Structures are given as C-alpha cells and as structure tokens.
Amino acid sequence: MESIKTIEDVKTNVEAIEGGRDDPENAHWLEDNLYEAVLREVVAGNPESKEMAKEALKTKAFDFPRWCA
C-alpha cells in the first residue's frame, strides 16, 4: 500500500478494497492497513485526518468475510 496522506489517497484505497472483495483475505488486509495509515495521520496531526477517517470507515459497509490465514 502506498503512502496515505490525503483524502484522495483514502478514496483510492477504499475503491481498491471495494473492487477486490472477490479476494476477501486481501481486502481485509488492505482494510486493516488503511485504518492503520489513517490512525497514523491522526496522531501526526494531519488536518484532513477526520475526513480521512470518515472516508475509510465506508469500507465497513462492504460485504466480505473479514479473516486472516
């Protein structure tokens, strides 16, 4: 996953997760990495981080099994 510093970066990753639901393990991995990246931006004081978090949480509405091997 590339660096996530803007809302547009988050949107790109949300789209990748939605489009990759046919591989639920990978989609879950991408989702976890997205959440971690957004949390890091919150801690770093990124002024867009609240909006980034709102955008990232849209993945919770995606229907795919969340599991790891």
Distance bins in CASP14 RR format, pairs under 12 A and 6 or more apart:
PFRMAT RR
TARGET T0000
AUTHOR 0000-0000-0000
RMODE 2
METHOD distances of the structure
MODEL  1
1 9 0 0 0 0 1 0 0 0 0 0 0
1 10 0 0 0 0 0 1 0 0 0 0 0
1 12 0 0 0 0 0 1 0 0 0 0 0
1 13 1 0 0 1 0 0 0 0 0 0 0
1 16 0 0 0 0 1 0 0 0 0 0 0
1 17 0 0 0 0 0 1 0 0 0 0 0
1 26 0 0 0 0 0 1 0 0 0 0 0
1 29 0 0 0 0 1 0 0 0 0 0 0
1 30 1 0 0 1 0 0 0 0 0 0 0
1 31 0 0 0 0 0 1 0 0 0 0 0
1 32 0 0 0 0 1 0 0 0 0 0 0
1 33 1 0 1 0 0 0 0 0 0 0 0
1 34 1 0 0 1 0 0 0 0 0 0 0
1 35 0 0 0 0 0 1 0 0 0 0 0
1 36 0 0 0 0 1 0 0 0 0 0 0
1 37 1 0 0 1 0 0 0 0 0 0 0
1 38 0 0 0 0 0 1 0 0 0 0 0
1 40 0 0 0 0 0 1 0 0 0 0 0
2 8 0 0 0 0 0 1 0 0 0 0 0
2 9 1 0 0 1 0 0 0 0 0 0 0
2 10 0 0 0 0 0 1 0 0 0 0 0
2 12 0 0 0 0 1 0 0 0 0 0 0
2 13 0 0 0 0 1 0 0 0 0 0 0
2 16 0 0 0 0 0 1 0 0 0 0 0
2 30 0 0 0 0 0 1 0 0 0 0 0
2 33 0 0 0 0 0 1 0 0 0 0 0
2 34 0 0 0 0 0 1 0 0 0 0 0
2 37 0 0 0 0 1 0 0 0 0 0 0
3 9 1 0 0 1 0 0 0 0 0 0 0
3 10 0 0 0 0 0 1 0 0 0 0 0
3 12 0 0 0 0 0 1 0 0 0 0 0
3 13 0 0 0 0 0 1 0 0 0 0 0
3 33 0 0 0 0 0 1 0 0 0 0 0
3 34 0 0 0 0 0 1 0 0 0 0 0
3 37 1 0 0 1 0 0 0 0 0 0 0
3 38 0 0 0 0 0 1 0 0 0 0 0
3 40 0 0 0 0 1 0 0 0 0 0 0
3 41 0 0 0 0 1 0 0 0 0 0 0
3 44 0 0 0 0 0 1 0 0 0 0 0
3 46 0 0 0 0 0 1 0 0 0 0 0
4 10 1 0 0 1 0 0 0 0 0 0 0
4 11 0 0 0 0 0 1 0 0 0 0 0
4 12 0 0 0 0 1 0 0 0 0 0 0
4 13 1 0 0 1 0 0 0 0 0 0 0
4 14 0 0 0 0 0 1 0 0 0 0 0
4 16 0 0 0 0 0 1 0 0 0 0 0
4 30 0 0 0 0 0 1 0 0 0 0 0
4 33 0 0 0 0 1 0 0 0 0 0 0
4 34 1 0 0 1 0 0 0 0 0 0 0
4 35 0 0 0 0 0 1 0 0 0 0 0
4 36 0 0 0 0 1 0 0 0 0 0 0
4 37 1 1 0 0 0 0 0 0 0 0 0
4 38 1 0 0 1 0 0 0 0 0 0 0
4 39 0 0 0 0 0 1 0 0 0 0 0
4 40 0 0 0 0 1 0 0 0 0 0 0
4 41 1 0 0 1 0 0 0 0 0 0 0
4 42 0 0 0 0 0 1 0 0 0 0 0
4 44 0 0 0 0 0 1 0 0 0 0 0
4 46 0 0 0 0 1 0 0 0 0 0 0
4 48 0 0 0 0 0 1 0 0 0 0 0
4 49 0 0 0 0 0 1 0 0 0 0 0
4 52 1 0 0 1 0 0 0 0 0 0 0
4 53 0 0 0 0 0 1 0 0 0 0 0
4 55 0 0 0 0 0 1 0 0 0 0 0
4 56 0 0 0 0 1 0 0 0 0 0 0
5 12 0 0 0 0 0 1 0 0 0 0 0
5 13 0 0 0 0 0 1 0 0 0 0 0
5 37 0 0 0 0 1 0 0 0 0 0 0
5 38 0 0 0 0 0 1 0 0 0 0 0
5 40 0 0 0 0 1 0 0 0 0 0 0
5 41 1 0 0 1 0 0 0 0 0 0 0
5 44 0 0 0 0 1 0 0 0 0 0 0
5 45 0 0 0 0 0 1 0 0 0 0 0
5 46 1 0 0 1 0 0 0 0 0 0 0
5 47 0 0 0 0 0 1 0 0 0 0 0
5 48 0 0 0 0 1 0 0 0 0 0 0
5 49 0 0 0 0 1 0 0 0 0 0 0
5 52 0 0 0 0 1 0 0 0 0 0 0
6 12 0 0 0 0 1 0 0 0 0 0 0
6 13 0 0 0 0 0 1 0 0 0 0 0
6 37 0 0 0 0 0 1 0 0 0 0 0
6 38 0 0 0 0 0 1 0 0 0 0 0
6 41 0 0 0 0 1 0 0 0 0 0 0
6 46 0 0 0 0 1 0 0 0 0 0 0
6 47 0 0 0 0 0 1 0 0 0 0 0
6 48 1 0 0 1 0 0 0 0 0 0 0
6 49 0 0 0 0 0 1 0 0 0 0 0
6 51 0 0 0 0 1 0 0 0 0 0 0
6 52 1 0 0 1 0 0 0 0 0 0 0
6 55 0 0 0 0 0 1 0 0 0 0 0
7 13 0 0 0 0 0 1 0 0 0 0 0
7 14 0 0 0 0 0 1 0 0 0 0 0
7 38 0 0 0 0 0 1 0 0 0 0 0
7 41 0 0 0 0 0 1 0 0 0 0 0
7 46 0 0 0 0 1 0 0 0 0 0 0
7 47 0 0 0 0 0 1 0 0 0 0 0
7 48 1 0 1 0 0 0 0 0 0 0 0
7 49 0 0 0 0 1 0 0 0 0 0 0
7 50 0 0 0 0 1 0 0 0 0 0 0
7 51 1 0 1 0 0 0 0 0 0 0 0
7 52 1 0 1 0 0 0 0 0 0 0 0
7 53 0 0 0 0 0 1 0 0 0 0 0
7 54 0 0 0 0 1 0 0 0 0 0 0
7 55 1 0 1 0 0 0 0 0 0 0 0
7 56 0 0 0 0 1 0 0 0 0 0 0
7 58 0 0 0 0 0 1 0 0 0 0 0
8 14 0 0 0 0 0 1 0 0 0 0 0
8 15 0 0 0 0 0 1 0 0 0 0 0
8 48 0 0 0 0 1 0 0 0 0 0 0
8 51 0 0 0 0 0 1 0 0 0 0 0
8 52 0 0 0 0 1 0 0 0 0 0 0
8 55 0 0 0 0 1 0 0 0 0 0 0
9 15 0 0 0 0 0 1 0 0 0 0 0
9 16 0 0 0 0 0 1 0 0 0 0 0
9 34 0 0 0 0 1 0 0 0 0 0 0
9 37 0 0 0 0 1 0 0 0 0 0 0
9 38 0 0 0 0 1 0 0 0 0 0 0
9 41 0 0 0 0 1 0 0 0 0 0 0
9 46 0 0 0 0 0 1 0 0 0 0 0
9 48 0 0 0 0 1 0 0 0 0 0 0
9 49 0 0 0 0 0 1 0 0 0 0 0
9 51 0 0 0 0 0 1 0 0 0 0 0
9 52 1 0 0 1 0 0 0 0 0 0 0
9 55 0 0 0 0 1 0 0 0 0 0 0
9 56 0 0 0 0 0 1 0 0 0 0 0
10 16 0 0 0 0 0 1 0 0 0 0 0
10 17 0 0 0 0 0 1 0 0 0 0 0
10 30 0 0 0 0 0 1 0 0 0 0 0
10 31 0 0 0 0 0 1 0 0 0 0 0
10 33 0 0 0 0 0 1 0 0 0 0 0
10 34 1 0 0 1 0 0 0 0 0 0 0
10 35 0 0 0 0 0 1 0 0 0 0 0
10 37 0 0 0 0 1 0 0 0 0 0 0
10 38 1 0 0 1 0 0 0 0 0 0 0
10 39 0 0 0 0 0 1 0 0 0 0 0
10 41 0 0 0 0 1 0 0 0 0 0 0
10 46 0 0 0 0 0 1 0 0 0 0 0
10 48 0 0 0 0 1 0 0 0 0 0 0
10 49 0 0 0 0 1 0 0 0 0 0 0
10 50 0 0 0 0 0 1 0 0 0 0 0
10 51 0 0 0 0 1 0 0 0 0 0 0
10 52 1 0 1 0 0 0 0 0 0 0 0
10 53 0 0 0 0 1 0 0 0 0 0 0
10 54 0 0 0 0 1 0 0 0 0 0 0
10 55 1 0 1 0 0 0 0 0 0 0 0
10 56 1 0 1 0 0 0 0 0 0 0 0
10 57 0 0 0 0 1 0 0 0 0 0 0
10 58 0 0 0 0 1 0 0 0 0 0 0
10 59 0 0 0 0 1 0 0 0 0 0 0
11 17 0 0 0 0 0 1 0 0 0 0 0
11 18 0 0 0 0 0 1 0 0 0 0 0
11 34 0 0 0 0 0 1 0 0 0 0 0
11 38 0 0 0 0 0 1 0 0 0 0 0
11 48 0 0 0 0 0 1 0 0 0 0 0
11 51 0 0 0 0 0 1 0 0 0 0 0
11 52 0 0 0 0 1 0 0 0 0 0 0
11 54 0 0 0 0 0 1 0 0 0 0 0
11 55 1 0 1 0 0 0 0 0 0 0 0
11 56 0 0 0 0 1 0 0 0 0 0 0
11 58 0 0 0 0 1 0 0 0 0 0 0
11 59 0 0 0 0 0 1 0 0 0 0 0
12 18 0 0 0 0 0 1 0 0 0 0 0
12 19 0 0 0 0 0 1 0 0 0 0 0
12 30 0 0 0 0 0 1 0 0 0 0 0
12 34 0 0 0 0 0 1 0 0 0 0 0
12 37 0 0 0 0 0 1 0 0 0 0 0
12 52 0 0 0 0 0 1 0 0 0 0 0
12 55 0 0 0 0 0 1 0 0 0 0 0
12 56 0 0 0 0 0 1 0 0 0 0 0
13 19 0 0 0 0 0 1 0 0 0 0 0
13 20 0 0 0 0 0 1 0 0 0 0 0
13 27 0 0 0 0 0 1 0 0 0 0 0
13 29 0 0 0 0 0 1 0 0 0 0 0
13 30 1 0 0 1 0 0 0 0 0 0 0
13 31 0 0 0 0 1 0 0 0 0 0 0
13 32 0 0 0 0 0 1 0 0 0 0 0
13 33 0 0 0 0 1 0 0 0 0 0 0
13 34 1 0 1 0 0 0 0 0 0 0 0
13 35 0 0 0 0 0 1 0 0 0 0 0
13 36 0 0 0 0 0 1 0 0 0 0 0
13 37 0 0 0 0 1 0 0 0 0 0 0
13 38 0 0 0 0 1 0 0 0 0 0 0
13 52 0 0 0 0 0 1 0 0 0 0 0
13 55 0 0 0 0 1 0 0 0 0 0 0
13 56 1 0 0 1 0 0 0 0 0 0 0
13 58 0 0 0 0 0 1 0 0 0 0 0
13 59 0 0 0 0 1 0 0 0 0 0 0
14 20 0 0 0 0 0 1 0 0 0 0 0
14 21 0 0 0 0 0 1 0 0 0 0 0
14 27 0 0 0 0 0 1 0 0 0 0 0
14 30 0 0 0 0 1 0 0 0 0 0 0
14 31 0 0 0 0 1 0 0 0 0 0 0
14 34 1 0 0 1 0 0 0 0 0 0 0
14 35 0 0 0 0 0 1 0 0 0 0 0
14 37 0 0 0 0 0 1 0 0 0 0 0
14 38 0 0 0 0 0 1 0 0 0 0 0
14 52 0 0 0 0 0 1 0 0 0 0 0
14 53 0 0 0 0 0 1 0 0 0 0 0
14 54 0 0 0 0 0 1 0 0 0 0 0
14 55 1 0 0 1 0 0 0 0 0 0 0
14 56 1 0 0 1 0 0 0 0 0 0 0
14 57 0 0 0 0 1 0 0 0 0 0 0
14 58 1 0 1 0 0 0 0 0 0 0 0
14 59 1 0 1 0 0 0 0 0 0 0 0
14 60 0 0 0 0 0 1 0 0 0 0 0
14 61 0 0 0 0 0 1 0 0 0 0 0
14 62 0 0 0 0 1 0 0 0 0 0 0
15 21 0 0 0 0 0 1 0 0 0 0 0
15 27 0 0 0 0 0 1 0 0 0 0 0
15 30 0 0 0 0 0 1 0 0 0 0 0
15 34 0 0 0 0 0 1 0 0 0 0 0
15 55 0 0 0 0 0 1 0 0 0 0 0
15 56 0 0 0 0 0 1 0 0 0 0 0
15 58 0 0 0 0 1 0 0 0 0 0 0
15 59 0 0 0 0 0 1 0 0 0 0 0
15 62 0 0 0 0 0 1 0 0 0 0 0
16 23 0 0 0 0 0 1 0 0 0 0 0
16 26 0 0 0 0 1 0 0 0 0 0 0
16 27 0 0 0 0 1 0 0 0 0 0 0
16 29 0 0 0 0 0 1 0 0 0 0 0
16 30 1 0 0 1 0 0 0 0 0 0 0
16 31 0 0 0 0 1 0 0 0 0 0 0
16 33 0 0 0 0 0 1 0 0 0 0 0
16 34 0 0 0 0 1 0 0 0 0 0 0
16 59 0 0 0 0 0 1 0 0 0 0 0
16 62 0 0 0 0 0 1 0 0 0 0 0
17 23 0 0 0 0 0 1 0 0 0 0 0
17 24 0 0 0 0 0 1 0 0 0 0 0
17 26 0 0 0 0 1 0 0 0 0 0 0
17 27 1 0 1 0 0 0 0 0 0 0 0
17 28 0 0 0 0 1 0 0 0 0 0 0
17 29 0 0 0 0 1 0 0 0 0 0 0
17 30 1 0 1 0 0 0 0 0 0 0 0
17 31 1 0 1 0 0 0 0 0 0 0 0
17 32 0 0 0 0 0 1 0 0 0 0 0
17 33 0 0 0 0 1 0 0 0 0 0 0
17 34 1 0 0 1 0 0 0 0 0 0 0
17 35 0 0 0 0 0 1 0 0 0 0 0
17 55 0 0 0 0 0 1 0 0 0 0 0
17 56 0 0 0 0 1 0 0 0 0 0 0
17 57 0 0 0 0 0 1 0 0 0 0 0
17 58 0 0 0 0 1 0 0 0 0 0 0
17 59 1 0 1 0 0 0 0 0 0 0 0
17 60 0 0 0 0 0 1 0 0 0 0 0
17 61 0 0 0 0 0 1 0 0 0 0 0
17 62 1 0 0 1 0 0 0 0 0 0 0
17 63 0 0 0 0 0 1 0 0 0 0 0
17 64 0 0 0 0 1 0 0 0 0 0 0
17 66 0 0 0 0 0 1 0 0 0 0 0
18 27 0 0 0 0 1 0 0 0 0 0 0
18 30 0 0 0 0 0 1 0 0 0 0 0
18 31 0 0 0 0 0 1 0 0 0 0 0
18 34 0 0 0 0 0 1 0 0 0 0 0
18 58 0 0 0 0 1 0 0 0 0 0 0
18 59 1 0 0 1 0 0 0 0 0 0 0
18 60 0 0 0 0 0 1 0 0 0 0 0
18 61 0 0 0 0 1 0 0 0 0 0 0
18 62 1 0 1 0 0 0 0 0 0 0 0
18 63 0 0 0 0 0 1 0 0 0 0 0
18 64 0 0 0 0 1 0 0 0 0 0 0
19 26 0 0 0 0 0 1 0 0 0 0 0
19 27 1 0 0 1 0 0 0 0 0 0 0
19 30 0 0 0 0 1 0 0 0 0 0 0
19 31 0 0 0 0 0 1 0 0 0 0 0
19 59 0 0 0 0 0 1 0 0 0 0 0
19 62 0 0 0 0 1 0 0 0 0 0 0
19 64 0 0 0 0 1 0 0 0 0 0 0
20 26 1 0 0 1 0 0 0 0 0 0 0
20 27 1 0 1 0 0 0 0 0 0 0 0
20 28 0 0 0 0 0 1 0 0 0 0 0
20 29 0 0 0 0 0 1 0 0 0 0 0
20 30 1 0 0 1 0 0 0 0 0 0 0
20 31 0 0 0 0 0 1 0 0 0 0 0
20 59 0 0 0 0 0 1 0 0 0 0 0
20 62 0 0 0 0 1 0 0 0 0 0 0
20 64 0 0 0 0 1 0 0 0 0 0 0
21 27 1 0 1 0 0 0 0 0 0 0 0
21 28 0 0 0 0 1 0 0 0 0 0 0
21 30 0 0 0 0 0 1 0 0 0 0 0
21 31 0 0 0 0 0 1 0 0 0 0 0
21 59 0 0 0 0 1 0 0 0 0 0 0
21 61 0 0 0 0 0 1 0 0 0 0 0
21 62 1 0 0 1 0 0 0 0 0 0 0
21 63 1 0 0 1 0 0 0 0 0 0 0
21 64 1 0 1 0 0 0 0 0 0 0 0
21 65 0 0 0 0 1 0 0 0 0 0 0
21 66 0 0 0 0 0 1 0 0 0 0 0
22 62 0 0 0 0 0 1 0 0 0 0 0
22 63 0 0 0 0 0 1 0 0 0 0 0
22 64 0 0 0 0 1 0 0 0 0 0 0
22 65 0 0 0 0 0 1 0 0 0 0 0
23 29 0 0 0 0 1 0 0 0 0 0 0
23 30 0 0 0 0 1 0 0 0 0 0 0
23 64 0 0 0 0 1 0 0 0 0 0 0
23 65 0 0 0 0 0 1 0 0 0 0 0
23 67 0 0 0 0 0 1 0 0 0 0 0
23 69 0 0 0 0 0 1 0 0 0 0 0
24 30 0 0 0 0 0 1 0 0 0 0 0
24 31 0 0 0 0 0 1 0 0 0 0 0
24 62 0 0 0 0 1 0 0 0 0 0 0
24 63 0 0 0 0 1 0 0 0 0 0 0
24 64 1 0 1 0 0 0 0 0 0 0 0
24 65 1 0 1 0 0 0 0 0 0 0 0
24 66 1 0 0 1 0 0 0 0 0 0 0
24 67 1 0 0 1 0 0 0 0 0 0 0
24 68 0 0 0 0 1 0 0 0 0 0 0
24 69 0 0 0 0 0 1 0 0 0 0 0
25 31 0 0 0 0 0 1 0 0 0 0 0
25 32 0 0 0 0 0 1 0 0 0 0 0
25 64 0 0 0 0 1 0 0 0 0 0 0
25 65 0 0 0 0 1 0 0 0 0 0 0
25 66 0 0 0 0 1 0 0 0 0 0 0
25 67 1 0 0 1 0 0 0 0 0 0 0
25 68 1 0 0 1 0 0 0 0 0 0 0
25 69 1 0 0 1 0 0 0 0 0 0 0
26 32 0 0 0 0 0 1 0 0 0 0 0
26 33 0 0 0 0 0 1 0 0 0 0 0
26 64 0 0 0 0 1 0 0 0 0 0 0
26 65 0 0 0 0 0 1 0 0 0 0 0
26 66 0 0 0 0 0 1 0 0 0 0 0
26 67 0 0 0 0 0 1 0 0 0 0 0
26 68 0 0 0 0 0 1 0 0 0 0 0
26 69 0 0 0 0 0 1 0 0 0 0 0
27 33 0 0 0 0 0 1 0 0 0 0 0
27 34 0 0 0 0 0 1 0 0 0 0 0
27 59 0 0 0 0 1 0 0 0 0 0 0
27 62 1 0 0 1 0 0 0 0 0 0 0
27 63 0 0 0 0 0 1 0 0 0 0 0
27 64 1 0 1 0 0 0 0 0 0 0 0
27 65 0 0 0 0 1 0 0 0 0 0 0
27 66 0 0 0 0 1 0 0 0 0 0 0
27 67 0 0 0 0 0 1 0 0 0 0 0
27 68 0 0 0 0 0 1 0 0 0 0 0
28 34 0 0 0 0 0 1 0 0 0 0 0
28 35 0 0 0 0 0 1 0 0 0 0 0
28 59 0 0 0 0 1 0 0 0 0 0 0
28 60 0 0 0 0 0 1 0 0 0 0 0
28 62 0 0 0 0 0 1 0 0 0 0 0
28 64 1 0 0 1 0 0 0 0 0 0 0
28 65 1 0 0 1 0 0 0 0 0 0 0
28 66 1 0 1 0 0 0 0 0 0 0 0
28 67 1 0 0 1 0 0 0 0 0 0 0
28 68 1 0 0 1 0 0 0 0 0 0 0
28 69 0 0 0 0 0 1 0 0 0 0 0
29 35 0 0 0 0 0 1 0 0 0 0 0
29 36 0 0 0 0 0 1 0 0 0 0 0
29 64 0 0 0 0 0 1 0 0 0 0 0
29 66 0 0 0 0 1 0 0 0 0 0 0
29 67 0 0 0 0 0 1 0 0 0 0 0
29 68 1 0 0 1 0 0 0 0 0 0 0
29 69 0 0 0 0 0 1 0 0 0 0 0
30 36 0 0 0 0 0 1 0 0 0 0 0
30 37 0 0 0 0 0 1 0 0 0 0 0
30 56 0 0 0 0 0 1 0 0 0 0 0
30 59 0 0 0 0 1 0 0 0 0 0 0
30 62 0 0 0 0 0 1 0 0 0 0 0
30 64 0 0 0 0 0 1 0 0 0 0 0
30 66 0 0 0 0 0 1 0 0 0 0 0
31 37 0 0 0 0 0 1 0 0 0 0 0
31 38 0 0 0 0 0 1 0 0 0 0 0
31 56 0 0 0 0 1 0 0 0 0 0 0
31 57 0 0 0 0 0 1 0 0 0 0 0
31 58 0 0 0 0 0 1 0 0 0 0 0
31 59 1 0 1 0 0 0 0 0 0 0 0
31 60 0 0 0 0 1 0 0 0 0 0 0
31 61 0 0 0 0 0 1 0 0 0 0 0
31 62 0 0 0 0 1 0 0 0 0 0 0
31 64 0 0 0 0 1 0 0 0 0 0 0
31 65 0 0 0 0 0 1 0 0 0 0 0
31 66 1 0 0 1 0 0 0 0 0 0 0
31 67 0 0 0 0 0 1 0 0 0 0 0
31 68 0 0 0 0 0 1 0 0 0 0 0
32 38 0 0 0 0 0 1 0 0 0 0 0
32 39 0 0 0 0 0 1 0 0 0 0 0
32 56 0 0 0 0 0 1 0 0 0 0 0
32 59 0 0 0 0 0 1 0 0 0 0 0
32 66 0 0 0 0 1 0 0 0 0 0 0
32 67 0 0 0 0 0 1 0 0 0 0 0
32 68 0 0 0 0 1 0 0 0 0 0 0
33 39 0 0 0 0 0 1 0 0 0 0 0
33 40 0 0 0 0 0 1 0 0 0 0 0
33 56 0 0 0 0 0 1 0 0 0 0 0
33 59 0 0 0 0 0 1 0 0 0 0 0
34 40 0 0 0 0 0 1 0 0 0 0 0
34 41 0 0 0 0 0 1 0 0 0 0 0
34 52 0 0 0 0 1 0 0 0 0 0 0
34 53 0 0 0 0 0 1 0 0 0 0 0
34 55 0 0 0 0 1 0 0 0 0 0 0
34 56 1 0 1 0 0 0 0 0 0 0 0
34 57 0 0 0 0 1 0 0 0 0 0 0
34 58 0 0 0 0 0 1 0 0 0 0 0
34 59 1 0 0 1 0 0 0 0 0 0 0
34 60 0 0 0 0 0 1 0 0 0 0 0
34 62 0 0 0 0 0 1 0 0 0 0 0
35 41 0 0 0 0 0 1 0 0 0 0 0
35 42 0 0 0 0 0 1 0 0 0 0 0
35 52 0 0 0 0 0 1 0 0 0 0 0
35 53 0 0 0 0 1 0 0 0 0 0 0
35 55 0 0 0 0 0 1 0 0 0 0 0
35 56 1 0 0 1 0 0 0 0 0 0 0
35 57 0 0 0 0 1 0 0 0 0 0 0
35 58 0 0 0 0 0 1 0 0 0 0 0
35 59 0 0 0 0 1 0 0 0 0 0 0
35 60 0 0 0 0 1 0 0 0 0 0 0
35 66 0 0 0 0 0 1 0 0 0 0 0
36 42 0 0 0 0 0 1 0 0 0 0 0
36 43 0 0 0 0 0 1 0 0 0 0 0
36 53 0 0 0 0 0 1 0 0 0 0 0
36 56 0 0 0 0 0 1 0 0 0 0 0
37 43 0 0 0 0 0 1 0 0 0 0 0
37 44 0 0 0 0 0 1 0 0 0 0 0
37 46 0 0 0 0 0 1 0 0 0 0 0
37 49 0 0 0 0 0 1 0 0 0 0 0
37 52 0 0 0 0 1 0 0 0 0 0 0
37 53 0 0 0 0 0 1 0 0 0 0 0
37 55 0 0 0 0 0 1 0 0 0 0 0
37 56 0 0 0 0 1 0 0 0 0 0 0
38 44 0 0 0 0 0 1 0 0 0 0 0
38 45 0 0 0 0 0 1 0 0 0 0 0
38 46 0 0 0 0 1 0 0 0 0 0 0
38 48 0 0 0 0 1 0 0 0 0 0 0
38 49 1 0 0 1 0 0 0 0 0 0 0
38 50 0 0 0 0 1 0 0 0 0 0 0
38 51 0 0 0 0 0 1 0 0 0 0 0
38 52 1 0 1 0 0 0 0 0 0 0 0
38 53 1 0 1 0 0 0 0 0 0 0 0
38 54 0 0 0 0 1 0 0 0 0 0 0
38 55 0 0 0 0 1 0 0 0 0 0 0
38 56 1 0 1 0 0 0 0 0 0 0 0
38 57 0 0 0 0 1 0 0 0 0 0 0
38 58 0 0 0 0 0 1 0 0 0 0 0
38 59 0 0 0 0 0 1 0 0 0 0 0
39 45 0 0 0 0 0 1 0 0 0 0 0
39 46 0 0 0 0 0 1 0 0 0 0 0
39 49 0 0 0 0 1 0 0 0 0 0 0
39 52 0 0 0 0 1 0 0 0 0 0 0
39 53 0 0 0 0 1 0 0 0 0 0 0
39 56 0 0 0 0 1 0 0 0 0 0 0
39 57 0 0 0 0 0 1 0 0 0 0 0
40 46 0 0 0 0 1 0 0 0 0 0 0
40 49 0 0 0 0 1 0 0 0 0 0 0
40 52 0 0 0 0 0 1 0 0 0 0 0
40 53 0 0 0 0 0 1 0 0 0 0 0
40 56 0 0 0 0 0 1 0 0 0 0 0
41 47 0 0 0 0 1 0 0 0 0 0 0
41 48 1 0 0 1 0 0 0 0 0 0 0
41 49 1 0 1 0 0 0 0 0 0 0 0
41 50 0 0 0 0 1 0 0 0 0 0 0
41 51 0 0 0 0 0 1 0 0 0 0 0
41 52 1 0 1 0 0 0 0 0 0 0 0
41 53 0 0 0 0 1 0 0 0 0 0 0
41 55 0 0 0 0 0 1 0 0 0 0 0
41 56 0 0 0 0 1 0 0 0 0 0 0
42 48 0 0 0 0 0 1 0 0 0 0 0
42 49 1 0 1 0 0 0 0 0 0 0 0
42 50 1 0 0 1 0 0 0 0 0 0 0
42 51 0 0 0 0 0 1 0 0 0 0 0
42 52 0 0 0 0 1 0 0 0 0 0 0
42 53 1 0 0 1 0 0 0 0 0 0 0
42 54 0 0 0 0 0 1 0 0 0 0 0
42 56 0 0 0 0 0 1 0 0 0 0 0
43 49 0 0 0 0 1 0 0 0 0 0 0
43 53 0 0 0 0 0 1 0 0 0 0 0
44 52 0 0 0 0 0 1 0 0 0 0 0
45 52 0 0 0 0 0 1 0 0 0 0 0
46 52 1 0 0 1 0 0 0 0 0 0 0
46 53 0 0 0 0 0 1 0 0 0 0 0
48 54 0 0 0 0 0 1 0 0 0 0 0
48 55 0 0 0 0 1 0 0 0 0 0 0
48 56 0 0 0 0 0 1 0 0 0 0 0
49 55 0 0 0 0 0 1 0 0 0 0 0
49 56 0 0 0 0 1 0 0 0 0 0 0
50 56 0 0 0 0 0 1 0 0 0 0 0
50 57 0 0 0 0 0 1 0 0 0 0 0
51 57 0 0 0 0 0 1 0 0 0 0 0
51 58 0 0 0 0 0 1 0 0 0 0 0
52 58 0 0 0 0 0 1 0 0 0 0 0
53 59 0 0 0 0 0 1 0 0 0 0 0
53 60 0 0 0 0 0 1 0 0 0 0 0
54 60 0 0 0 0 0 1 0 0 0 0 0
55 61 0 0 0 0 0 1 0 0 0 0 0
56 62 0 0 0 0 0 1 0 0 0 0 0
59 66 0 0 0 0 1 0 0 0 0 0 0
60 66 0 0 0 0 1 0 0 0 0 0 0
END
